[in-house]
Amino acid sequence: MQKYLLIALGGALGSLARYWVGSVVIDRLGTRFPWGTLIINLSACVIIGFSVTFLTRRTGMSVAWRYLVPIGFVGAYSTFSTYEWETLSLMRTGTFSIAALYSLGSVVLGLVAAWCGMMAAELLS
């Protein structure tokens, strides 16, 4: 039960951080280019890369940190970082074709899925 509470706490903090960072960036740079989302996604990549590597190397640290930071906080802050981490992990194990397929498939199928959702909403409204 504790891991679910840690994920929920991290998720709440990640959601709040996403909103705050996005708002600050939009206030400063406007909305002509999606700077807020770009900054959130890139900073999430740094956070997940650091936290997973740090927690893996510090075996004496409580597993609770893994639930709180990379799963809870980063999961709510941005899932793009998880996608990038998984792609990097595939590349590091030498499975470049799977990494490329996953990366390309995620972008192309993600656009198709977003379009399908948009079309469904337009049909229902």
Secondary structure, 3 states (H helix, E strand, C coil): CHHHHHHHHHHHHHHHHHHHHHHHHHHHHCCCCCHHHHHHHHHHHHHHHHHHHHHHHCCCCCCHHHHHHHHHHHHHHCCHHHHHHHHHHHHHCCCHHHHHHHHHHHHHHHHHHHHHHHHHHHHHC
